[in-house]
Amino acid sequence: MLVIGGGLAGLCAAIEAANAGADVVLLEKLGECGGSSALSGGLLAFAGTDMQQAAGISDNDTLLYDDLRRAGQQQNDEALVRTYVANQSAAYDWLKKLGTTFTSVELAAGHSAPRAHSLRSQDFMALMAQRARGTGRVKMMFNAAAERLLPANDTARVEGVAARIDGKAVNIRARRGVVLAAGGFARNAAMVNLFVPHQAKCVVYCGAGCDGDGVRMAWALGAGLRDVVHIKGTFGFHPDTGKTPGRDWSKHSVYRGAILVNKHAQRYVDESKSYKLLGDAVLTQADALAFQIFDQGVMDTSSDTAPLFKFKEALALGRLLTEPTLDALARRVGLDPAALTATIERYNSFVRAGRDDDFGRTGLSSGYGKLVELKRGPWYAYPSTSGLIATYCGVTVDSETRVIDVFGEPIAGLFAAGEMTGGFHGVAYMTGSSLGKCVIFGRIAGRNAVAGTA
Ligand SMILES: Cc1cc2nc3c(=O)[nH]c(=O)nc-3n(C[C@H](O)[C@H](O)[C@H](O)COP(=O)(O)OP(=O)(O)OC[C@H]3O[C@@H](n4cnc5c(N)ncnc54)[C@H](O)[C@@H]3O)c2cc1C
């Protein structure tokens, strides 16, 4: 069997196929496994787990199903969501059996109960690669990029791939099916521009292999596409994201009380909205640029552990800028000092009055949390834009992970799992459901490819 891509979905497919008795070749176009999965925040959405029970959290399949459908605004494929829910508990147990360590359970976007099971994504991906090797049946080939799907002679059945391995063209045929798990296409500006031109201004932060190869290979054989119009960036990334080594995270001081201003030092949005909507809003501003402006009171809420709130770390990295006075801060970041002062004073008057006449902000985040006046120096500015970290859409698949063509027929021999598939998320992604979907559907793809289900 052949797996394309060594991220989470590909490794899960490979492990399951090997455990079902197949010999697996996994092609990874970079020099190591990991993909976006290894860069991720490491939150996986499961419901009704022993960890939740131990923490007194009440959660179950029905709540999970409802949350996934609500996040997707009922436009996600019901059958795919049901499949996730039906398999999530077994997937969680399977990961634990493989040695996965979850450190905590967090409340995150779209959850009606805390269910983001947190892990260290780099360690986790190293473990999964080790488990795949440990089966003794998975041969991993690196610097090995699949380029085209190869149909069997005189049929439409997919039988292998044309690949480039260490620069050399090679055709690889598989006795069983081919599983595409090549990740998203956030780095493919032409594809992003084709589906959501307004998102093309986002900075990009994801795995180096997210070029959309998998989507395009399947598309070339007539695969349908789903959810492509719903691609959205995440607010709070520094405009220089990806330009320095190390891991980059968005910063969300707005959810601790900061305001957002554009290049004219004007507020332009209710800052408590979801970071996805803030992402859309910043793209409508000049140079797609905003500044999160806050005072020492907000700075005092800096976290040492939660990446989105590590303001002190951002300061040490030189990304968060500070000055003793608001005037000096404005000059430092190129804003008009008088305009910024007027904006802060107007905002503070709204906080005192308990009513934001300009944008209707009522809380720190989505209506929660008490707003605070900004008045205690030193002052801080975090230049921010929207960052595309994932595309969460792509080829049409059914619950058995068979790739479905534009006429609704399965493409024989071809399976897909992970970020490159569409239909599961619908309008929006619920936190933790992308890594969760890699495990759940990756496993199904591996088993079905071996069983020859398509
Ligand atoms: C910063 C960040 C934070 C995130 N946080 C979360 C989170 O907390 N929870 C969550 O659920 N989701 C999160 N996501 C999204 C999630 O990480 C991804 O959607 C998911 O990891 C995708 O997994 P995958 O296996 O489909 O793809 P990837 O992990 O990207 O793996 C695909 C692999 O395929 C390889 N490949 C590509 N083309 C080819 C080819 N032609 N031939 C061979 N190999 C190829 C790539 O190099 C890559 O290694 C986050 C993403 C980012 C970037």
The ligand as a Tripos MOL2 file, in Angstrom:
@<TRIPOS>MOLECULE
LIG
   53    58     1     0     0
SMALL
NO_CHARGES

@<TRIPOS>ATOM
      1 C1          0.4480   26.7830   13.8070 C.3       1 LIG1
      2 C2         -0.6410   25.7640   13.6640 C.ar      1 LIG1
      3 C3         -1.4120   25.4230   14.7700 C.ar      1 LIG1
      4 C4         -2.4330   24.4680   14.6390 C.ar      1 LIG1
      5 N1         -3.0680   24.0450   15.7660 N.ar      1 LIG1
      6 C5         -4.0190   23.0680   15.6590 C.ar      1 LIG1
      7 C6         -4.5890   22.4910   16.8270 C.ar      1 LIG1
      8 O1         -4.2080   22.7930   17.9560 O.2       1 LIG1
      9 N2         -5.5750   21.5530   16.6630 N.ar      1 LIG1
     10 C7         -6.0010   21.1360   15.4250 C.ar      1 LIG1
     11 O2         -6.8940   20.2950   15.3440 O.2       1 LIG1
     12 N3         -5.4210   21.6360   14.3060 N.ar      1 LIG1
     13 C8         -4.4310   22.5570   14.3980 C.ar      1 LIG1
     14 N4         -3.8250   23.0260   13.2590 N.ar      1 LIG1
     15 C9         -4.1830   22.4010   11.9810 C.3       1 LIG1
     16 C10        -3.5770   21.0080   11.9140 C.3       1 LIG1
     17 O3         -2.2830   21.0340   12.4820 O.3       1 LIG1
     18 C11        -3.4690   20.4990   10.4730 C.3       1 LIG1
     19 O4         -4.6840   20.6890    9.8030 O.3       1 LIG1
     20 C12        -3.0960   19.0120   10.4790 C.3       1 LIG1
     21 O5         -1.9270   18.8210   11.2520 O.3       1 LIG1
     22 C13        -2.8680   18.5020    9.0590 C.3       1 LIG1
     23 O6         -2.3630   17.1810    9.1350 O.3       1 LIG1
     24 P1         -2.1180   16.3600    7.7870 P.3       1 LIG1
     25 O7         -1.5340   15.0700    8.1840 O.co2     1 LIG1
     26 O8         -3.3420   16.3740    6.9660 O.co2     1 LIG1
     27 O9         -1.0680   17.2610    7.0080 O.3       1 LIG1
     28 P2          0.4590   17.6240    7.4370 P.3       1 LIG1
     29 O10         0.7040   17.4070    8.8830 O.co2     1 LIG1
     30 O11         0.7320   18.9750    6.8940 O.co2     1 LIG1
     31 O12         1.2570   16.5180    6.6570 O.3       1 LIG1
     32 C14         1.2570   16.4350    5.2550 C.3       1 LIG1
     33 C15         2.5980   15.9000    4.8220 C.3       1 LIG1
     34 O13         2.5650   15.6080    3.4230 O.3       1 LIG1
     35 C16         3.7980   16.0050    2.8520 C.3       1 LIG1
     36 N5          3.5980   16.1880    1.3970 N.ar      1 LIG1
     37 C17         3.0070   17.2270    0.7750 C.ar      1 LIG1
     38 N6          3.0150   17.0360   -0.5430 N.ar      1 LIG1
     39 C18         3.6090   15.8380   -0.7670 C.ar      1 LIG1
     40 C19         3.9340   15.1010   -1.9370 C.ar      1 LIG1
     41 N7          3.6530   15.5710   -3.1660 N.pl3     1 LIG1
     42 N8          4.5640   13.9200   -1.8130 N.ar      1 LIG1
     43 C20         4.9040   13.4440   -0.5650 C.ar      1 LIG1
     44 N9          4.6430   14.1130    0.5650 N.ar      1 LIG1
     45 C21         3.9790   15.2970    0.4790 C.ar      1 LIG1
     46 C22         4.1370   17.2660    3.6110 C.3       1 LIG1
     47 O14         5.5020   17.5800    3.4930 O.3       1 LIG1
     48 C23         3.7200   16.8990    5.0260 C.3       1 LIG1
     49 O15         4.7640   16.3060    5.7470 O.3       1 LIG1
     50 C24        -2.7510   23.9110   13.3630 C.ar      1 LIG1
     51 C25        -1.9740   24.2520   12.2550 C.ar      1 LIG1
     52 C26        -0.9080   25.1520   12.4110 C.ar      1 LIG1
     53 C27        -0.0330   25.4460   11.2290 C.3       1 LIG1
@<TRIPOS>BOND
     1     1     2 1
     2     2     3 ar
     3     2    52 ar
     4     3     4 ar
     5     4     5 ar
     6     4    50 ar
     7     5     6 ar
     8     6     7 ar
     9     6    13 1
    10     7     8 2
    11     7     9 ar
    12     9    10 ar
    13    10    11 2
    14    10    12 ar
    15    12    13 ar
    16    13    14 ar
    17    14    15 1
    18    14    50 ar
    19    15    16 1
    20    16    17 1
    21    16    18 1
    22    18    19 1
    23    18    20 1
    24    20    21 1
    25    20    22 1
    26    22    23 1
    27    23    24 1
    28    24    25 2
    29    24    26 1
    30    24    27 1
    31    27    28 1
    32    28    29 2
    33    28    30 1
    34    28    31 1
    35    31    32 1
    36    32    33 1
    37    33    34 1
    38    33    48 1
    39    34    35 1
    40    35    36 1
    41    35    46 1
    42    36    37 ar
    43    36    45 ar
    44    37    38 ar
    45    38    39 ar
    46    39    40 ar
    47    39    45 ar
    48    40    41 1
    49    40    42 ar
    50    42    43 ar
    51    43    44 ar
    52    44    45 ar
    53    46    47 1
    54    46    48 1
    55    48    49 1
    56    50    51 ar
    57    51    52 ar
    58    52    53 1
@<TRIPOS>SUBSTRUCTURE
     1 LIG1         1 GROUP 0 **** ****
